[in-house]
Amino acid sequence: MTAKTTPDRCPSCGSDNLFSGHFDADDYAYPLNIGDHTPEGVRWTTFCNQCGSEVLPTTERVRSMTRASYRFGVAWIAENDEPISRDPDEIAGFISTLLLADLFGKEPLEVAKAIIRYRVKHKVAEDYQAGGTLAGV
């Protein structure tokens, strides 16, 4: 996906003194009120007050959201949703866990165990107590 953006500075002289508006083909300002129809030949553009050059928008690639993955969901929940918890039944009841389980057709307890494995492997909560169990994980 791409988007057009106007630079913050003039590419010719480096000035940040830019102004935008409606201009005709001869680069004369053309007053328009909100909601007015834009006549043919009138365009919205930006000029530099310092050197007078037209500052054209640049096209940039916009990073879009990547496809969701089960592993990314497990990692996100493990790091962001009550990261100290190690109780599979408690984690299985988190809304985020239920959502991930529903999206990927898994049982909430299965997702909870994957979250606990991630937390232990990546030492998400350093204050993990020896009393916590990973039974069945």
N, CA and C atoms as an extended XYZ file, in Angstrom:
411
Properties=species:S:1:pos:R:3:atomname:S:1:resname:S:1:resid:I:1 pbc="F F F"
N         0.849       -1.169        0.000 N   MET     1
C         0.000        0.000        0.000 CA  MET     1
C         0.895        1.232        0.000 C   MET     1
N         0.520        2.262       -0.732 N   THR     2
C         1.313        3.485       -0.789 CA  THR     2
C         0.468        4.677       -0.359 C   THR     2
N         1.153        5.730        0.063 N   ALA     3
C         0.478        6.959        0.463 CA  ALA     3
C         1.314        8.141        0.005 C   ALA     3
N         0.647        9.221       -0.359 N   LYS     4
C         1.361       10.435       -0.753 CA  LYS     4
C         1.475       11.350        0.448 C   LYS     4
N         2.691       11.837        0.695 N   THR     5
C         2.916       12.755        1.801 CA  THR     5
C         3.733       13.935        1.309 C   THR     5
N         3.495       15.100        1.889 N   THR     6
C         4.263       16.288        1.546 CA  THR     6
C         5.425       16.405        2.517 C   THR     6
N         6.635       16.607        2.000 N   PRO     7
C         7.794       16.737        2.890 CA  PRO     7
C         7.649       17.920        3.846 C   PRO     7
N         8.353       17.859        4.978 N   ASP     8
C         8.349       18.945        5.952 CA  ASP     8
C         9.272       20.086        5.539 C   ASP     8
N        10.196       19.789        4.644 N   ARG     9
C        11.172       20.796        4.202 CA  ARG     9
C        11.228       20.821        2.681 C   ARG     9
N        11.633       21.952        2.150 N   CYS    10
C        11.798       22.112        0.716 CA  CYS    10
C        13.009       21.282        0.257 C   CYS    10
N        12.825       20.417       -0.739 N   PRO    11
C        13.961       19.624       -1.200 CA  PRO    11
C        15.026       20.458       -1.906 C   PRO    11
N        14.659       21.646       -2.391 N   SER    12
C        15.625       22.492       -3.106 CA  SER    12
C        16.525       23.276       -2.171 C   SER    12
N        15.932       23.939       -1.165 N   CYS    13
C        16.737       24.823       -0.312 CA  CYS    13
C        16.779       24.385        1.158 C   CYS    13
N        15.947       23.414        1.543 N   GLY    14
C        15.950       22.928        2.915 CA  GLY    14
C        15.100       23.745        3.878 C   GLY    14
N        14.444       24.784        3.392 N   SER    15
C        13.628       25.633        4.251 CA  SER    15
C        12.381       24.885        4.722 C   SER    15
N        11.952       25.189        5.959 N   ASP    16
C        10.702       24.611        6.444 CA  ASP    16
C         9.551       25.609        6.319 C   ASP    16
N         9.786       26.705        5.612 N   ASN    17
C         8.801       27.762        5.417 CA  ASN    17
C         7.970       27.439        4.174 C   ASN    17
N         7.017       26.509        4.318 N   LEU    18
C         6.198       26.058        3.201 CA  LEU    18
C         4.772       26.562        3.358 C   LEU    18
N         4.077       26.720        2.245 N   PHE    19
C         2.659       27.082        2.290 CA  PHE    19
C         1.915       26.277        1.236 C   PHE    19
N         0.679       25.945        1.547 N   SER    20
C        -0.141       25.150        0.641 CA  SER    20
C        -1.409       25.902        0.302 C   SER    20
N        -1.975       25.567       -0.827 N   GLY    21
C        -3.231       26.179       -1.220 CA  GLY    21
C        -3.650       25.726       -2.605 C   GLY    21
N        -4.765       26.289       -3.076 N   HIS    22
C        -5.250       26.003       -4.424 CA  HIS    22
C        -4.590       26.973       -5.384 C   HIS    22
N        -4.057       26.425       -6.478 N   PHE    23
C        -3.371       27.245       -7.465 CA  PHE    23
C        -3.822       26.837       -8.854 C   PHE    23
N        -3.844       27.825       -9.773 N   ASP    24
C        -4.218       27.505      -11.149 CA  ASP    24
C        -2.964       27.124      -11.936 C   ASP    24
N        -3.114       26.939      -13.247 N   ALA    25
C        -2.006       26.482      -14.092 CA  ALA    25
C        -0.842       27.469      -14.112 C   ALA    25
N        -1.114       28.753      -13.862 N   ASP    26
C        -0.041       29.765      -13.838 CA  ASP    26
C         0.517       29.975      -12.435 C   ASP    26
N         0.169       29.104      -11.512 N   ASP    27
C         0.605       29.150      -10.119 CA  ASP    27
C         0.126       30.389       -9.372 C   ASP    27
N        -1.037       30.921       -9.773 N   TYR    28
C        -1.663       32.000       -9.024 CA  TYR    28
C        -2.616       31.388       -8.005 C   TYR    28
N        -2.639       31.956       -6.813 N   ALA    29
C        -3.514       31.438       -5.772 CA  ALA    29
C        -4.962       31.548       -6.214 C   ALA    29
N        -5.735       30.558       -5.885 N   TYR    30
C        -7.134       30.507       -6.268 CA  TYR    30
C        -7.945       30.298       -5.004 C   TYR    30
N        -8.725       31.303       -4.569 N   PRO    31
C        -9.479       31.161       -3.313 CA  PRO    31
C       -10.660       30.199       -3.475 C   PRO    31
N       -10.733       29.246       -2.583 N   LEU    32
C       -11.867       28.319       -2.554 CA  LEU    32
C       -12.355       28.205       -1.128 C   LEU    32
N       -13.650       28.164       -0.961 N   ASN    33
C       -14.237       27.939        0.348 CA  ASN    33
C       -14.488       26.444        0.526 C   ASN    33
N       -14.616       26.032        1.757 N   ILE    34
C       -14.883       24.623        2.038 CA  ILE    34
C       -16.176       24.219        1.348 C   ILE    34
N       -16.121       23.116        0.636 N   GLY    35
C       -17.298       22.612       -0.053 CA  GLY    35
C       -17.447       23.135       -1.469 C   GLY    35
N       -16.658       24.125       -1.879 N   ASP    36
C       -16.719       24.620       -3.259 CA  ASP    36
C       -16.200       23.560       -4.214 C   ASP    36
N       -16.765       23.546       -5.399 N   HIS    37
C       -16.278       22.652       -6.449 CA  HIS    37
C       -14.933       23.180       -6.949 C   HIS    37
N       -13.970       22.292       -7.108 N   THR    38
C       -12.659       22.695       -7.618 CA  THR    38
C       -12.727       22.753       -9.129 C   THR    38
N       -12.539       23.955       -9.714 N   PRO    39
C       -12.605       24.087      -11.170 CA  PRO    39
C       -11.472       23.322      -11.849 C   PRO    39
N       -11.682       22.977      -13.103 N   GLU    40
C       -10.664       22.279      -13.871 CA  GLU    40
C        -9.414       23.148      -13.989 C   GLU    40
N        -8.260       22.549      -13.827 N   GLY    41
C        -7.005       23.280      -13.937 CA  GLY    41
C        -6.518       23.850      -12.611 C   GLY    41
N        -7.344       23.775      -11.561 N   VAL    42
C        -6.933       24.257      -10.244 CA  VAL    42
C        -6.539       23.039       -9.413 C   VAL    42
N        -5.407       23.141       -8.746 N   ARG    43
C        -4.914       22.008       -7.972 CA  ARG    43
C        -4.474       22.464       -6.594 C   ARG    43
N        -4.432       21.550       -5.651 N   TRP    44
C        -3.896       21.791       -4.316 CA  TRP    44
C        -2.422       21.430       -4.367 C   TRP    44
N        -1.580       22.340       -3.970 N   THR    45
C        -0.147       22.052       -3.976 CA  THR    45
C         0.550       22.856       -2.891 C   THR    45
N         1.832       22.645       -2.749 N   THR    46
C         2.642       23.305       -1.726 CA  THR    46
C         3.826       23.987       -2.393 C   THR    46
N         4.124       25.195       -1.932 N   PHE    47
C         5.279       25.950       -2.429 CA  PHE    47
C         6.180       26.321       -1.260 C   PHE    47
N         7.424       26.614       -1.573 N   CYS    48
C         8.391       27.074       -0.587 CA  CYS    48
C         8.403       28.600       -0.594 C   CYS    48
N         8.242       29.228        0.562 N   ASN    49
C         8.301       30.687        0.666 CA  ASN    49
C         9.711       31.210        0.440 C   ASN    49
N        10.715       30.395        0.706 N   GLN    50
C        12.107       30.822        0.613 CA  GLN    50
C        12.573       30.922       -0.834 C   GLN    50
N        12.431       29.809       -1.585 N   CYS    51
C        12.970       29.792       -2.953 CA  CYS    51
C        11.884       29.781       -4.021 C   CYS    51
N        10.638       29.577       -3.642 N   GLY    52
C         9.533       29.615       -4.589 CA  GLY    52
C         9.287       28.319       -5.341 C   GLY    52
N        10.051       27.293       -5.080 N   SER    53
C         9.859       26.045       -5.827 CA  SER    53
C         8.641       25.288       -5.303 C   SER    53
N         8.059       24.521       -6.198 N   GLU    54
C         6.911       23.698       -5.818 CA  GLU    54
C         7.421       22.446       -5.108 C   GLU    54
N         6.798       22.130       -4.004 N   VAL    55
C         7.180       20.955       -3.226 CA  VAL    55
C         6.148       19.888       -3.518 C   VAL    55
N         6.544       18.896       -4.300 N   LEU    56
C         5.624       17.849       -4.708 CA  LEU    56
C         5.556       16.752       -3.651 C   LEU    56
N         4.392       16.158       -3.504 N   PRO    57
C         4.275       15.066       -2.537 CA  PRO    57
C         5.109       13.867       -2.986 C   PRO    57
N         5.569       13.114       -2.033 N   THR    58
C         6.324       11.906       -2.344 CA  THR    58
C         5.437       10.702       -2.058 C   THR    58
N         5.660        9.655       -2.792 N   THR    59
C         4.922        8.425       -2.575 CA  THR    59
C         5.787        7.505       -1.746 C   THR    59
N         5.242        7.065       -0.628 N   GLU    60
C         5.980        6.188        0.270 CA  GLU    60
C         5.204        4.900        0.474 C   GLU    60
N         5.939        3.842        0.648 N   ARG    61
C         5.304        2.560        0.952 CA  ARG    61
C         4.903        2.575        2.419 C   ARG    61
N         3.649        2.302        2.663 N   VAL    62
C         3.121        2.258        4.015 CA  VAL    62
C         3.085        0.808        4.457 C   VAL    62
N         3.649        0.552        5.609 N   ARG    63
C         3.660       -0.819        6.109 CA  ARG    63
C         2.275       -1.163        6.620 C   ARG    63
N         1.708       -2.170        6.038 N   SER    64
C         0.388       -2.593        6.474 CA  SER    64
C         0.533       -3.744        7.469 C   SER    64
N        -0.542       -4.007        8.138 N   MET    65
C        -0.518       -5.083        9.118 CA  MET    65
C        -0.273       -6.402        8.395 C   MET    65
N         0.603       -7.205        8.940 N   THR    66
C         0.879       -8.499        8.347 CA  THR    66
C        -0.215       -9.481        8.728 C   THR    66
N        -0.227      -10.599        8.071 N   ARG    67
C        -1.226      -11.617        8.365 CA  ARG    67
C        -1.045      -12.118        9.796 C   ARG    67
N        -2.142      -12.302       10.465 N   ALA    68
C        -2.101      -12.765       11.856 CA  ALA    68
C        -1.522      -14.171       11.921 C   ALA    68
N        -0.789      -14.447       12.988 N   SER    69
C        -0.273      -15.796       13.182 CA  SER    69
C        -0.533      -16.219       14.625 C   SER    69
N        -0.679      -17.522       14.795 N   TYR    70
C        -0.914      -18.077       16.122 CA  TYR    70
C         0.280      -17.784       17.033 C   TYR    70
N         1.500      -18.003       16.527 N   ARG    71
C         2.697      -17.784       17.350 CA  ARG    71
C         2.833      -16.329       17.780 C   ARG    71
N         2.527      -15.396       16.884 N   PHE    72
C         2.587      -13.982       17.257 CA  PHE    72
C         1.555      -13.676       18.336 C   PHE    72
N         0.353      -14.245       18.211 N   GLY    73
C        -0.690      -14.040       19.215 CA  GLY    73
C        -0.284      -14.572       20.579 C   GLY    73
N         0.309      -15.766       20.591 N   VAL    74
C         0.779      -16.352       21.853 CA  VAL    74
C         1.834      -15.449       22.485 C   VAL    74
N         2.793      -14.997       21.677 N   ALA    75
C         3.866      -14.132       22.186 CA  ALA    75
C         3.299      -12.822       22.723 C   ALA    75
N         2.342      -12.230       22.009 N   TRP    76
C         1.779      -10.953       22.445 CA  TRP    76
C         1.067      -11.116       23.783 C   TRP    76
N         0.247      -12.143       23.899 N   ILE    77
C        -0.478      -12.366       25.162 CA  ILE    77
C         0.512      -12.635       26.283 C   ILE    77
N         1.515      -13.481       26.023 N   ALA    78
C         2.500      -13.830       27.051 CA  ALA    78
C         3.225      -12.602       27.581 C   ALA    78
N         3.494      -11.651       26.707 N   GLU    79
C         4.269      -10.474       27.112 CA  GLU    79
C         3.415       -9.312       27.605 C   GLU    79
N         2.116       -9.313       27.294 N   ASN    80
C         1.306       -8.132       27.586 CA  ASN    80
C         0.110       -8.340       28.503 C   ASN    80
N        -0.418       -9.536       28.588 N   ASP    81
C        -1.641       -9.754       29.354 CA  ASP    81
C        -1.316      -10.529       30.629 C   ASP    81
N        -1.213       -9.808       31.743 N   GLU    82
C        -0.891      -10.415       33.041 CA  GLU    82
C         0.334      -11.330       32.936 C   GLU    82
N         1.499      -10.774       32.593 N   PRO    83
C         2.669      -11.608       32.293 CA  PRO    83
C         3.215      -12.420       33.464 C   PRO    83
N         2.757      -12.174       34.682 N   ILE    84
C         3.266      -12.935       35.828 CA  ILE    84
C         2.480      -14.226       36.023 C   ILE    84
N         1.266      -14.269       35.541 N   SER    85
C         0.405      -15.428       35.765 CA  SER    85
C         0.979      -16.688       35.116 C   SER    85
N         0.895      -17.812       35.875 N   ARG    86
C         1.343      -19.103       35.377 CA  ARG    86
C         0.247      -20.170       35.515 C   ARG    86
N        -0.957      -19.748       35.903 N   ASP    87
C        -2.065      -20.676       36.112 CA  ASP    87
C        -2.802      -20.900       34.788 C   ASP    87
N        -2.751      -22.111       34.230 N   PRO    88
C        -3.386      -22.361       32.937 CA  PRO    88
C        -4.888      -22.062       32.929 C   PRO    88
N        -5.578      -22.389       34.020 N   ASP    89
C        -7.022      -22.132       34.063 CA  ASP    89
C        -7.321      -20.632       34.053 C   ASP    89
N        -6.496      -19.851       34.767 N   GLU    90
C        -6.681      -18.395       34.785 CA  GLU    90
C        -6.395      -17.809       33.406 C   GLU    90
N        -5.286      -18.219       32.809 N   ILE    91
C        -4.897      -17.684       31.491 CA  ILE    91
C        -5.916      -18.082       30.434 C   ILE    91
N        -6.482      -19.294       30.551 N   ALA    92
C        -7.490      -19.753       29.589 CA  ALA    92
C        -8.739      -18.876       29.623 C   ALA    92
N        -8.957      -18.167       30.729 N   GLY    93
C       -10.128      -17.305       30.856 CA  GLY    93
C        -9.910      -15.878       30.389 C   GLY    93
N        -8.661      -15.517       30.053 N   PHE    94
C        -8.407      -14.153       29.561 CA  PHE    94
C        -9.163      -13.947       28.249 C   PHE    94
N        -9.706      -12.777       28.072 N   ILE    95
C       -10.417      -12.465       26.825 CA  ILE    95
C        -9.482      -12.620       25.632 C   ILE    95
N        -8.224      -12.164       25.785 N   SER    96
C        -7.272      -12.264       24.680 CA  SER    96
C        -6.998      -13.724       24.326 C   SER    96
N        -6.914      -14.590       25.331 N   THR    97
C        -6.696      -16.024       25.095 CA  THR    97
C        -7.901      -16.636       24.391 C   THR    97
N        -9.091      -16.282       24.847 N   LEU    98
C       -10.314      -16.794       24.230 CA  LEU    98
C       -10.424      -16.344       22.771 C   LEU    98
N       -10.046      -15.110       22.509 N   LEU    99
C       -10.085      -14.596       21.138 CA  LEU    99
C        -9.113      -15.363       20.250 C   LEU    99
N        -7.885      -15.546       20.728 N   LEU   100
C        -6.881      -16.268       19.944 CA  LEU   100
C        -7.339      -17.711       19.693 C   LEU   100
N        -7.878      -18.348       20.710 N   ALA   101
C        -8.372      -19.713       20.559 CA  ALA   101
C        -9.499      -19.772       19.529 C   ALA   101
N       -10.396      -18.807       19.581 N   ASP   102
C       -11.516      -18.775       18.649 CA  ASP   102
C       -11.043      -18.521       17.219 C   ASP   102
N       -10.102      -17.601       17.051 N   LEU   103
C        -9.611      -17.272       15.712 CA  LEU   103
C        -8.896      -18.443       15.046 C   LEU   103
N        -8.182      -19.232       15.835 N   PHE   104
C        -7.378      -20.306       15.260 CA  PHE   104
C        -7.929      -21.699       15.541 C   PHE   104
N        -9.164      -21.791       16.042 N   GLY   105
C        -9.816      -23.076       16.225 CA  GLY   105
C        -9.139      -23.984       17.239 C   GLY   105
N        -8.637      -23.412       18.315 N   LYS   106
C        -7.958      -24.181       19.361 CA  LYS   106
C        -8.777      -24.110       20.646 C   LYS   106
N        -8.477      -25.000       21.564 N   GLU   107
C        -9.095      -24.957       22.880 CA  GLU   107
C        -8.377      -23.900       23.726 C   GLU   107
N        -9.108      -23.127       24.538 N   PRO   108
C        -8.475      -22.091       25.360 CA  PRO   108
C        -7.365      -22.631       26.273 C   PRO   108
N        -7.541      -23.826       26.799 N   LEU   109
C        -6.521      -24.405       27.673 CA  LEU   109
C        -5.236      -24.724       26.891 C   LEU   109
N        -5.393      -25.158       25.653 N   GLU   110
C        -4.234      -25.415       24.792 CA  GLU   110
C        -3.462      -24.119       24.531 C   GLU   110
N        -4.178      -23.036       24.265 N   VAL   111
C        -3.543      -21.726       24.046 CA  VAL   111
C        -2.867      -21.267       25.329 C   VAL   111
N        -3.526      -21.463       26.469 N   ALA   112
C        -2.959      -21.056       27.760 CA  ALA   112
C        -1.640      -21.770       28.023 C   ALA   112
N        -1.577      -23.057       27.716 N   LYS   113
C        -0.340      -23.807       27.922 CA  LYS   113
C         0.777      -23.304       27.014 C   LYS   113
N         0.423      -22.935       25.790 N   ALA   114
C         1.429      -22.368       24.872 CA  ALA   114
C         1.942      -21.030       25.406 C   ALA   114
N         1.065      -20.251       26.002 N   ILE   115
C         1.458      -18.957       26.591 CA  ILE   115
C         2.413      -19.184       27.753 C   ILE   115
N         2.112      -20.165       28.589 N   ILE   116
C         2.984      -20.461       29.734 CA  ILE   116
C         4.349      -20.934       29.243 C   ILE   116
N         4.367      -21.822       28.229 N   ARG   117
C         5.648      -22.284       27.679 CA  ARG   117
C         6.473      -21.103       27.172 C   ARG   117
N         5.810      -20.171       26.496 N   TYR   118
C         6.514      -18.995       25.985 CA  TYR   118
C         7.088      -18.170       27.142 C   TYR   118
N         6.283      -17.969       28.165 N   ARG   119
C         6.730      -17.165       29.317 CA  ARG   119
C         7.924      -17.789       30.011 C   ARG   119
N         7.918      -19.099       30.155 N   VAL   120
C         9.031      -19.787       30.811 CA  VAL   120
C        10.275      -19.733       29.919 C   VAL   120
N        10.101      -20.048       28.651 N   LYS   121
C        11.239      -20.085       27.722 CA  LYS   121
C        11.909      -18.726       27.583 C   LYS   121
N        11.118      -17.674       27.516 N   HIS   122
C        11.646      -16.326       27.302 CA  HIS   122
C        11.791      -15.532       28.594 C   HIS   122
N        11.579      -16.200       29.727 N   LYS   123
C        11.737      -15.576       31.049 CA  LYS   123
C        10.989      -14.239       31.122 C   LYS   123
N         9.715      -14.283       30.727 N   VAL   124
C         8.897      -13.067       30.703 CA  VAL   124
C         8.765      -12.480       32.098 C   VAL   124
N         8.539      -13.298       33.082 N   ALA   125
C         8.451      -12.806       34.463 CA  ALA   125
C         9.599      -13.416       35.250 C   ALA   125
N        10.584      -12.625       35.543 N   GLU   126
C        11.768      -13.106       36.259 CA  GLU   126
C        11.431      -13.562       37.676 C   GLU   126
N        10.308      -13.074       38.200 N   ASP   127
C         9.950      -13.416       39.572 CA  ASP   127
C         9.070      -14.665       39.642 C   ASP   127
N         9.242      -15.555       38.659 N   TYR   128
C         8.507      -16.823       38.660 CA  TYR   128
C         8.865      -17.608       39.913 C   TYR   128
N         7.864      -18.011       40.641 N   GLN   129
C         8.109      -18.704       41.909 CA  GLN   129
C         8.157      -20.214       41.706 C   GLN   129
N         8.971      -20.870       42.464 N   ALA   130
C         9.116      -22.327       42.345 CA  ALA   130
C         7.802      -23.051       42.623 C   ALA   130
N         6.900      -22.409       43.332 N   GLY   131
C         5.621      -23.035       43.655 CA  GLY   131
C         4.695      -23.137       42.468 C   GLY   131
N         4.936      -22.387       41.431 N   GLY   132
C         4.085      -22.455       40.234 CA  GLY   132
C         4.344      -23.750       39.498 C   GLY   132
N         3.302      -24.350       38.979 N   THR   133
C         3.488      -25.620       38.295 CA  THR   133
C         3.251      -25.457       36.800 C   THR   133
N         3.900      -26.284       36.068 N   LEU   134
C         3.666      -26.350       34.630 CA  LEU   134
C         3.107      -27.707       34.267 C   LEU   134
N         2.379      -28.308       35.209 N   ALA   135
C         1.819      -29.646       34.994 CA  ALA   135
C         0.964      -29.663       33.746 C   ALA   135
N         1.217      -30.636       32.912 N   GLY   136
C         0.420      -30.791       31.707 CA  GLY   136
C         0.795      -29.867       30.568 C   GLY   136
N         1.846      -29.066       30.758 N   VAL   137
C         2.233      -28.124       29.693 CA  VAL   137
C         3.199      -28.802       28.767 C   VAL   137
